[in-house]
Structure formats: structure tokens, C-alpha cells
Amino acid sequence: MYTGGTATCDLAAHVPLVVGAELTWAAMSLRWARDEVEHAHVEAPFASPALELGELGPDHDTAGASAVVVQLCDEILERLTPLAAASLDPAEVGLTDLVASHVRGARSAVAELLP
């Protein structure tokens, strides 16, 4: 989620302001999702790498960068689905539902940049 959030924030700086505002909201949604996981599982930040994809260059490919973020969101959702199905703890099911909601919202905003 860290990678998706930072990549979305970086992408927001390279598009028109109206789209950038929407992408900034998407980046915040990914951050909120990450915060929810870290609050419930304090070991989570230490269990996964925090990767940054780097800055977009002056002749950036907005669609390509958006596709990468959408793929990251899809990967997060793919991993959340079995967790929710396997958990018997209502708090864990609620957490995965909340996180998935944030990630789906971010994915939707970024996907609007795809051709």
C-alpha cells in the first residue's frame, strides 16, 4: 500500500490540477488503508518492504504510470480477498472490508486516467 500511495501521489503532480486533486485523494485513501492495517497489526510495516517507484520524468507516460498503480491496487485486493474469507474474527473481516473499500476507491480514481 505504501508503494501504491507514493506512486499515486507522484502521479498527481504530473497531471492537470483537477485530476491531480482526485489522485491526491486516492493516495490518501491508500494511506488510510495502510494506517488501518498498521493500527491493527503493529508488526505490518516491518513485514513488507516500502518501495518507491521513483519520480516521473519530464516526458512521462501518464497512462503507463496509472496502469502500474492500478495493478498494485489489484494485487492488494487479490491478497485481501482470501484473508477476509479465511478469518473467523469479525474484527479482522471488518478490517479487510474497510481496507478493500479504501483500495477500491483509489483504484477507481487512478483507472480513470487509463485510455
N, C-alpha and C positions, 0 to 999 in steps of 0.2 A: 504494500500500500504506500510505503514511503516513496518508492520509485515512481509509481503512477502519479502521486500527488505532486512531486517536484517536477516531473516531466510535463504535467498539465499546467503548472504554474509558469514554467519556462515557455511553453507554447502560447500562453495567454499574452506574453509580452511581444509576440510577433504577428499578431492579427489585429484587425481593426478594434477599436475600443469597445464597441457593443458586444462583439464576440468575445473579446478578452475578458470582459466582466463576467460573462457566462462561464468561461473557462476557469476564472478565478474562483467562482462559486463551486465548480466541480472539484477543483483542487482542495478547497476547504472541506468538501464532503468526504473526500478520500482521507483527509487528515482526521476528521471526526471519527470516521470508521476505525482508523488506526488507534486513535485515543481510546475508543471503546474497548478494543481488544487489549491494549496495554493496561487499562484500568482493571479489567477482569483477570488478566494474566500478566503479572508484572515481569515474568521471565521472557515474554514475547519479543521485546526489542533485541534481546541477546541471542535469540534462537534463529533469527533470519538476518541476512545481510541488508544493509541500507545502501542501495546502489543509486548512482545518479547517471543519467544518460548523456549528460553534457549539454552545453548550450547549442541552440540552433544557430547556424551560420547566417551570413548576410543574404545568401541565395538559398534560403531554407525551403524545404518541401513540407508545407503545412499538412497536406493530405497524408503523406508518409508518416510524419510525426504523430498525427492523430490516430492513424492505424496502429501504431505501436502502443499508444496509451489505451486504445480500445482493446487490444489484445491482452494487455496487462490486466485490465478490468475483467475480461473474460476468464483469465487464468485464476484470478481471485475468486470469482463466482463459482468456477468449476471446483475449487478446493472447499468452498463453504458448503456446497450442497450436501456432500456426504457427511460433513460434520453435523449438520442440523438433523439429518436423517438418523444418524447413529446415536445421538445424545438422548438420554432419558431425563436429564436435568432441565427443568423448564427455564431456568436462568440462562443456560447455555443455548437453548433453542431460541430464546428471546434475543440473546446477543448476536447469534448468527443471522437472525432475521433483520435486526437493526443494521448490522454491518452490510449485509447484502443490499438493503434499501439504499444506503449511502452510496455504495459502489455502483448500483444500477443507475442512480441519478447522475453520477459523474460520467459514467459510460455514455448515457444518452446525450449529455451536453457535448461531449467530445465527438461522438459519432456524427453529429450534425455537420462537422467540417469535412466529412468524407464525401467524395464525389458520388 
